[in-house]
């Protein structure tokens, strides 16, 4: 990211859920996906108008997600339309038969710069159970092969939960075998179908992050986290100031929900992220730039001084800031402390003053 990038003016990543339809039944689904498309989705004309508005906002990357974006017949048209106007586009499809019927070379030619695929179980049995449909693991591995065959940049996503945390070493080995450009490790957020009981223990996550830090700059793939912002703190603790510039940081300024990230739903509702489903306006009524720059929640989420509990006192808050989505999912307050982080800031004296979220 270029020096001086201003998160107050534009997001770094825009996630657009172009449909909520999906053939899978994932146990942790943020979107609580549905089998058929919602008739109230933004239609093709509205979608192209939104793309024009996003071009004005100029985020470095637009990710088309879902549901399963391939459930929209015009998904390639939307990719082409955005690409022809200079927008970098990523695609996050589901590993279904629909994906294996797609022409991966055509996806790349249309302008998809990176495809993300998910592996949430390190074995066929555990991944298929997680995704709710038999054969999903095999389809994912085949999709990886096809993406490599056409030179399509690939990101692998893994959501860590209490149930699959023991497979971490196997996940890591899989990444060395599958050779993605990036491995993005998601930390569960209790929203949608994901329940609080599946949130891993913070101490266990800390040990995993310490191991992951050893991969940064050494593995043949980049490593980052999603809704695991305190990985940046672990990197900085291990590497000092140098840690701010490492791959896993994405930005030394600290991207998080509403701060460099914006989410647009299939019906046009704008939220700080897909995991923080608070309605901040609709692109059918307001320009997305207006919502991102001026909505009170977005403005507050970009203010480190608005953070509460130990996150508000933490010396790493400008680079991390914690998951605002997880704070909201657990405590009902997007400014509370992130319950997945065990770190006690130096400003917490005595330590007990920082044990409460607020």
C-alpha positions in Angstrom: 0.0 0.0 0.0 1.3 3.4 -0.9 2.5 5.7 1.9 -0.1 8.2 3.0 -3.1 6.1 2.0 -6.0 7.8 3.7 -8.6 5.4 5.0 -10.9 8.3 5.8 -11.3 8.9 2.0 -11.5 5.4 0.6 -11.4 1.8 1.5 -8.6 -0.5 0.6 -11.0 -3.5 0.1 -14.6 -3.5 -1.0 -16.5 -6.8 -0.6 -19.6 -7.0 -2.7 -22.0 -9.9 -2.1 -23.5 -10.0 -5.5 -25.9 -12.8 -4.5 -26.7 -14.7 -1.4 -27.6 -17.8 -3.3 -25.3 -20.8 -2.8 -25.6 -24.6 -3.2 -23.5 -25.3 0.0 -24.8 -25.4 3.6 -21.7 -24.3 5.6 -22.0 -24.5 9.3 -20.3 -21.1 9.8 -21.9 -19.2 6.9 -21.8 -15.4 7.6 -24.5 -14.8 4.9 -26.8 -17.6 6.0 -26.9 -18.4 2.3 -30.1 -19.5 0.5 -30.7 -22.0 -2.3 -32.2 -19.5 -4.8 -31.5 -15.8 -5.6 -33.3 -13.1 -3.8 -35.6 -11.2 -6.3 -34.6 -8.0 -4.5 -30.9 -8.4 -5.5 -29.3 -5.5 -7.3 -30.1 -6.2 -11.0 -27.5 -5.9 -13.8 -28.3 -2.2 -14.5 -28.1 -1.3 -10.8 -24.9 -3.4 -10.5 -23.2 -1.5 -13.3 -24.3 1.8 -11.8 -22.7 0.7 -8.5 -19.5 -0.3 -10.3 -19.4 3.2 -11.8 -19.7 4.7 -8.3 -17.0 2.4 -6.9 -14.7 3.4 -9.7 -15.1 7.0 -8.4 -14.3 5.8 -4.9 -11.2 4.0 -6.3 -10.6 1.1 -3.9 -7.5 -0.9 -4.9 -9.5 -4.1 -4.9 -13.1 -5.1 -5.4 -14.0 -8.7 -4.3 -17.1 -10.3 -5.7 -18.4 -12.7 -3.2 -21.6 -14.3 -2.0 -23.3 -16.7 -1.3 -21.7 -18.0 -4.5 -21.2 -15.2 -7.1 -21.3 -17.9 -9.9 -25.0 -18.2 -9.1 -25.5 -15.0 -11.0 -25.5 -15.5 -14.7 -24.1 -12.0 -15.3 -21.0 -12.5 -13.0 -18.6 -12.5 -16.0 -20.3 -9.4 -17.4 -19.8 -7.6 -14.0 -16.1 -8.6 -13.9 -15.5 -7.4 -17.4 -17.4 -4.1 -16.8 -15.4 -3.3 -13.7 -12.1 -4.4 -15.3 -12.6 -2.4 -18.4 -13.0 0.7 -16.2 -9.7 0.0 -14.5 -10.9 -1.7 -11.3 -8.9 -4.7 -10.0 -11.3 -7.6 -9.3 -11.2 -10.7 -7.1 -13.7 -13.5 -7.1 -14.7 -15.7 -4.2 -16.7 -18.7 -5.6 -18.0 -21.8 -3.8 -16.5 -25.2 -4.7 -19.6 -26.6 -6.4 -20.2 -28.3 -9.7 -21.0 -24.8 -11.1 -17.4 -23.8 -10.5 -16.0 -26.9 -12.2 -18.2 -26.2 -15.2 -16.7 -22.7 -15.4 -13.9 -21.9 -17.9 -11.0 -20.8 -15.7 -9.2 -19.3 -18.6 -12.3 -17.2 -19.4 -12.5 -16.0 -15.8 -8.9 -14.8 -16.0 -9.4 -13.2 -19.4 -12.5 -11.4 -18.1 -10.3 -9.7 -15.5 -10.3 -11.9 -12.3 -7.0 -11.1 -10.8 -7.3 -13.4 -7.8 -9.6 -16.2 -6.9 -10.1 -17.3 -3.3 -11.1 -20.8 -2.4 -11.8 -22.2 1.1 -10.4 -25.2 3.0 -11.9 -25.4 6.5 -11.1 -29.0 7.1 -7.7 -30.5 6.4 -9.2 -33.8 5.3 -12.0 -34.8 2.9 -14.2 -35.8 5.8 -13.7 -32.7 8.0 -14.0 -30.2 5.2 -17.1 -31.8 3.7 -18.7 -31.9 7.2 -17.9 -28.2 7.6 -19.3 -27.2 4.2 -22.4 -29.4 4.5 -22.1 -31.1 1.1 -20.2 -34.3 0.2 -17.5 -33.8 -2.5 -16.7 -30.2 -1.7 -13.1 -31.0 -0.7 -12.4 -32.9 -3.9 -13.9 -30.0 -6.0 -11.8 -27.5 -4.1 -8.6 -29.4 -4.9 -9.6 -29.7 -8.5 -10.4 -26.0 -8.7 -6.9 -25.3 -7.3 -5.4 -27.4 -10.0 -7.4 -25.7 -12.7 -6.5 -22.2 -11.4 -2.8 -23.1 -11.4 -3.1 -24.5 -15.0 -4.2 -21.1 -16.4 -2.0 -19.0 -14.2 -4.8 -17.6 -12.1 -3.6 -16.1 -8.8 -5.0 -18.1 -5.9 -5.8 -17.3 -2.3 -6.7 -20.1 0.1 -9.0 -19.2 3.1 -9.1 -21.3 6.3 -11.6 -20.4 9.1 -10.3 -21.5 12.5 -12.9 -22.8 14.9 -12.8 -24.8 18.1 -13.6 -27.9 16.1 -10.8 -27.7 13.6 -8.0 -26.0 15.6 -6.3 -29.3 16.1 -5.8 -29.6 12.3 -3.7 -26.5 12.1 -0.4 -28.3 11.3 -2.2 -30.3 8.6 -3.6 -27.1 7.1 -0.1 -25.6 7.1 1.2 -28.7 5.3 -1.6 -28.5 2.7 -0.6 -24.9 1.9 2.9 -26.0 1.1 1.4 -28.7 -1.3 -1.3 -26.4 -2.9 1.1 -23.5 -3.3 -1.4 -20.5 -3.2 -0.2 -17.0 -3.6 -1.6 -16.3 -0.2 -3.0 -18.1 2.8 -5.6 -16.1 4.6 -6.5 -17.5 8.1 -9.9 -16.4 9.2 -10.9 -16.3 12.9 -14.4 -17.2 13.5 -16.9 -14.4 14.2 -20.2 -15.4 15.9 -22.6 -14.1 13.2 -24.9 -15.8 10.7 -24.7 -19.5 11.3 -21.5 -19.4 13.4 -22.1 -19.8 17.1 -20.2 -18.5 20.1 -19.4 -22.0 21.2 -17.1 -22.5 18.2 -14.9 -19.5 19.0 -11.4 -21.0 19.8 -9.7 -20.3 23.1 -7.6 -17.1 22.9 -4.5 -18.8 24.3 -4.7 -21.5 21.7 -5.0 -18.9 19.0 -1.9 -17.0 20.4 0.2 -20.2 20.0 -1.0 -20.6 16.4 -0.2 -17.0 15.6 3.3 -17.3 17.0 3.8 -20.3 14.7 2.3 -18.4 11.7 4.6 -15.5 12.3 7.5 -17.9 11.5 5.9 -18.5 8.0 5.9 -14.8 7.1 8.8 -14.1 4.7 9.9 -17.7 4.8 7.0 -19.7 3.2 6.5 -19.8 -0.6 3.2 -18.0 0.0 2.1 -14.8 1.7 0.3 -15.2 5.0 -2.4 -12.9 6.5 -5.4 -13.1 8.8 -9.0 -12.0 8.4 -10.7 -10.9 11.7 -7.5 -11.9 13.4 -6.0 -8.5 13.6 -3.9 -9.2 16.6 -1.6 -11.3 14.4 -0.1 -7.9 13.6 0.7 -7.5 17.2 2.4 -10.9 17.3 4.5 -10.0 14.3 5.5 -6.7 15.8 6.4 -8.3 19.1 8.6 -10.8 17.3 10.2 -8.4 14.8 9.9 -5.0 16.3 9.4 -2.0 14.0 10.3 -4.3 11.1 7.1 -6.2 11.8 5.0 -3.3 10.6 6.2 -3.8 7.0 5.8 -7.6 6.9 3.3 -9.4 4.6 0.8 -10.2 7.3 0.3 -6.5 8.1 -1.5 -5.7 4.8 -1.1 -2.1 6.0 1.0 -0.6 8.8 -2.0 1.7 9.4 -4.2 -1.2 10.5 -7.0 -2.3 8.3 -10.1 -3.5 10.1 -13.9 -3.4 9.7 -14.9 0.1 8.5 -11.3 1.2 8.5 -10.1 0.3 5.0 -12.9 -2.3 4.6 -16.5 -1.8 3.2 -19.1 -4.5 2.6 -22.1 -4.2 0.2 -24.9 -6.8 0.4 -26.8 -8.4 -2.4 -29.6 -5.9 -1.8 -27.3 -2.9 -1.6 -27.0 -2.5 2.2 -23.6 -1.1 3.2 -21.9 -2.4 6.4 -18.4 -2.0 7.8 -17.7 -5.6 6.9 -19.7 -8.8 6.1 -19.1 -9.9 9.7 -20.4 -6.7 11.2 -23.9 -6.6 9.6 -25.0 -3.2 10.8 -27.1 -1.3 8.2 -25.3 2.0 7.4 -27.3 2.9 4.3 -28.1 1.5 0.9 -26.4 2.2 -2.4 -29.8 2.4 -4.1 -30.3 5.7 -2.1 -26.8 6.9 -1.3 -23.4 6.9 -3.1 -21.1 4.4 -1.4 -18.5 7.1 -1.0 -20.9 9.1 1.0 -21.7 6.2 3.3 -18.0 5.2 3.7 -16.7 8.7 4.4 -19.5 10.2 6.5 -21.7 7.5 8.2 -21.2 7.9 11.9 -20.4 4.3 12.5 -17.7 4.2 9.8 -16.3 7.5 11.1 -16.1 6.1 14.7 -14.6 2.8 13.6 -11.7 4.7 12.1 -11.1 6.5 15.4 -8.6 4.6 17.6 -9.8 6.7 20.5 -13.3 5.2 20.2 -12.0 1.8 21.2 -12.9 0.6 24.6 -11.7 -1.9 27.2 -8.1 -3.2 26.8 -8.2 -2.5 23.0 -8.6 1.2 23.8 -5.6 1.1 26.1 -3.4 -1.2 24.0 -0.1 0.2 22.6 -0.7 -1.8 19.4 -4.1 -0.3 18.7 -3.1 1.7 15.7 -1.8 -1.3 13.9 -4.3 -3.8 15.3 -7.4 -2.4 17.0 -9.0 -5.8 17.3 -11.9 -7.4 15.5 -14.8 -5.0 15.7 -17.0 -7.7 14.3 -16.1 -10.2 17.0 -16.6 -7.6 19.7 -20.1 -6.9 18.3 -20.9 -10.6 17.9 -19.9 -11.5 21.5 -20.7 -8.3 23.4 -23.2 -6.5 21.2 -20.8 -3.5 21.0 -18.4 -3.0 18.0 -16.1 -0.9 20.2 -15.6 -3.4 23.0 -12.4 -5.4 23.4 -11.7 -8.4 21.0 -12.3 -11.5 23.1 -10.0 -13.6 20.9 -6.9 -11.7 22.0 -5.2 -12.6 25.3 -2.7 -9.8 25.4 -2.7 -7.5 28.4 -1.6 -4.0 27.4 1.2 -2.3 29.4 -1.3 0.5 30.4 -3.4 -2.0 32.3 -2.3 -1.6 35.9 -3.6 -3.5 37.7 -4.3 -6.2 35.2 -7.8 -6.7 36.4 -8.8 -3.3 35.0 -8.6 -4.7 31.5 -10.4 -8.0 32.0 -13.8 -6.6 31.2 -14.8 -5.8 27.6 -16.1 -2.3 28.2 
